[in-house]
């Protein structure tokens, strides 16, 4: 599971968060996407890799500016992940 955190400039309210989330869901197959205008970030959980440039391209039409992009491998969750040493 990949966790992608994107810092975004320009989100002012819940509707802004919704626009970002909808754009991500439309462009990519994701497990979960949440945005916070107060934190100025979007967090995406996905089984597949999302290249930074593709994400920037998908968000460009929304009018919000991507400030930074970071990706980390979350490992597997649940009992099997715990038994294999992933937390």
N, C-alpha and C positions, 0 to 999 in steps of 0.2 A: 504494500500500500504506500503510495506517495502522498506526502503532504506538501502542498505548494502554498506559500504565503506571498501575496502580492500587495505591496503598498500602493495605494491609489489616492491621487489628489482630486478633489472636486466633489466628493460625496457630501451632501448636506443633510440628507434625511432618509427615512425608510424607503421612499420611492427610488432614490438613487441606489440604495442597496439592492432593491429588486431588479433594477435595470441591469446592474452588473451580474447578478446571479442568473438572470434569464439569458444574457449573452453567453455566459460560460456554459450553461446547460444546452443551449442551442448548438454551440460549436463543438462540444466535447461530451463524451460519455463519462460522467463523474458519479461517485458514490454520494458525495455531499458537497455543497458549496454554501458558505455563509459569508456575509459581508457586514462590516460595522463602519458606519460613517463617523462615529466618535473616535475609533481607533485608526480610521483611514486605511483599512485593510480588508482583503478578501482571502479566505482560507478555503482551499480546494482539497478534497480527499478523492483520490482516483487510483484505480488498479493499473492504468496505463500511463505512459509517459506523456506529458504535454510540454513540448518545446517552448521556450520563452518567446521566441519570435511569433509562433502561431497564436499564443495567448495574447500577445500585444496586438496582433492583427485582428483577433476576434473582439477585443475590447475597444479598438480604435473608433468604431462608429458610435459608441456610447457617448463620446465626448470627454470622458474622464481620462486623466493622464496616469500612466503606470510609472511609478517612481522607482520601484525595486521589485525584484523577483528572487525568491529563494525556494529551494526544493530540498526535502529530506525524506529518507526512507523510514517509514514508521514501523516497519516489520509487521508481523501478523499479530492480530489481537485474539483474545479468547484463550481457552484452555490449551488448544494445540500450540499456539504461539508461546504460551507460558512453558509448556513441557519442552519445547525446542530451545528455550532460553531467550526468546524475544519477549520484550515487555512493551 
